[in-house]
Amino acid sequence: MRINDLIDPQAVPLGEPYGLVVRADVPVVAQLTRLDTRRGGLSTAIAPGYWA
């Protein structure tokens, strides 16, 4: 799922910090990958999956 595709109940504002909460009825592992294109080069950051 792409964070910038989420629009309900509110779109994520561009250029602003944000957080994400994942809720599920079954166990899931969530991993966040971020591609930063603000400057000329590309930068990728990955937050490892977490199982609670």
C-alpha positions in Angstrom: 0.0 0.0 0.0 1.4 3.4 -0.9 1.0 6.0 1.8 0.6 8.8 -0.7 -2.4 6.9 -2.2 -4.3 7.2 1.1 -6.9 10.0 1.0 -9.6 8.8 3.5 -10.2 10.3 6.0 -7.4 12.8 5.1 -4.5 12.8 2.6 -1.0 12.8 4.0 0.3 16.4 3.6 3.4 16.7 1.3 6.6 17.8 3.0 5.2 17.0 6.5 6.3 14.3 9.0 3.7 11.6 9.5 3.2 8.3 11.4 1.3 5.1 10.5 -0.6 2.7 12.7 -1.4 -0.8 11.3 -4.3 -2.7 12.9 -5.3 -6.2 11.9 -7.4 -9.1 13.2 -4.6 -11.6 12.3 -0.9 -11.4 12.9 0.9 -9.2 10.3 4.5 -8.0 9.8 4.7 -4.4 8.5 7.7 -2.8 6.9 8.1 0.8 5.8 10.2 1.7 2.8 10.6 5.4 2.0 12.0 6.9 -1.2 13.2 10.5 -0.8 13.2 12.4 -4.1 13.4 15.9 -2.7 16.9 16.6 -4.0 18.6 15.6 -7.2 19.6 12.1 -6.1 17.5 9.4 -4.7 17.7 8.1 -1.1 15.9 5.0 0.3 15.2 4.3 4.0 13.8 1.0 5.2 12.3 0.4 8.7 12.4 -3.3 9.5 9.3 -5.3 10.0 7.9 -5.5 13.5 5.7 -8.2 14.9 3.8 -7.4 18.2 
